[in-house]
Amino acid sequence: MHTSYEEVICRLTRIETLLSELTADYTQAPDRTLENDRLGGIELAMEITGLAKSTIYTMASEGLIPFMKQRKKLYFSSRDLYQWIKDGKHKTLQEMEAEIQRHLSQKSSPLTTPNR
């Protein structure tokens, strides 16, 4: 298949135009992370964590769960709660073995001595 120089230029121009439009759409889009972050009271925390109300109050008083406080009322961020849950993830055996191998391979690399 033989493609002329002019056809290649036309295709590249079209690609540049599409990329330009996509970039403009992306920069003008509202911040979706803020839209997806719900703020709420104890009910939101119960919904997301599946924990009982008393457990959440206890964990908040002990500083074990992310929360905000305004005039004696607790508020929770869905984003903070999901991140808190993710931070509690335990590594699988395979993940730990891979991490050990990476660490050992870094340790076993030859050390360079400075020239004197």
N, C-alpha and C positions, 0 to 999 in steps of 0.2 A: 504494500500500500504506500503510495507516494502522496505526501501532503505538501502543499505549496507553502512558501514562506508567508504569504498574505493570510492564508487560512490559520496558520499557527499564531500570527499576530492577532487576528480577530478573536481566536479562542482565549488567548492570554488577556486581552482587553476585557472580554466578557467575565473571565474569572476575577480580574481585579475589580470590576464593577460589583460583582456579587459579594466579594469580600468587603468592599467598602460599605455596601448596604448592611451586611451583617454586623460589621463593627459599629455602624451608626445605631442600629437597633439595640445592640448590647449596651452601649454607653448611655442610651436614653432610657433603658429599662429601669424600673424602680428596684430598690434593693429587696430582693425576695427573702433574704434571711430575716429581715425585720418583720415582714408580713407573716412568715411562718413561725415567729416567736410569739407564743401566746402567754400573756400574763394572767395569773389568777390566784385564787386563794387555796385553801387546803383541799378543796374538791379537785382542783387541777392536779395537785401533787398526788392525790389518791388515785386519780384516773391514770396517770402516767406510770406511777411506780407499782400500783397494786397493793400498796401498804395501807394498814389501818390508820385512821385519824390519830389515835393516841401514839402510834409508832412514829408517825411523821412529826408530831409535836415534840416527842422525846428526842428524836434525832436532830431536830432543829435546835433545841435547847442545848444539846451537846456539840453542836457545830458539825454534825456528820452529814448534813444534806444542805445543798445550796438554797438559800432563801434571802428575801429582803424583808425589812420590817419598817412599817410606817404607822405611827400612832397605835402601837400595841397590836397591829394586825400583820399577819405574815402573808407575804406574796411569793409566788414561785414563777419562774420562767421555764416554759416548756423546753427551750433550747438548753438551758443550764441543767435541767433534770435529765434530759437525754444524754448530754455529755457526761454527767455524773455517773449514769448507768454504764455508758461505754467505758469510762475510766476504770470501772470495777471488773472489766473483762479479765479472765484468767487465761494465760497462754496455754495452748495445747502442748502435748508432749513433743510433737513435731516442731512447733515454733521454738520451744526451749532448746531442743537438740540443735536446730539450725543456728540459733543465737550462740550456743556454746561453740559450735564449729567455727563461726565467724570470729568469735573472740580468740579461740585457739590459733586460728590461721593468722591473725594479726600479731599474736604473741610470738609465733614461731618464725615470723619473717626476720631475716638477718638484720642485726643492728649495725648501723654504720658508725664508724669511729671518725671523729674529726681529724683532718690533716693537721699535722704539727709542723 
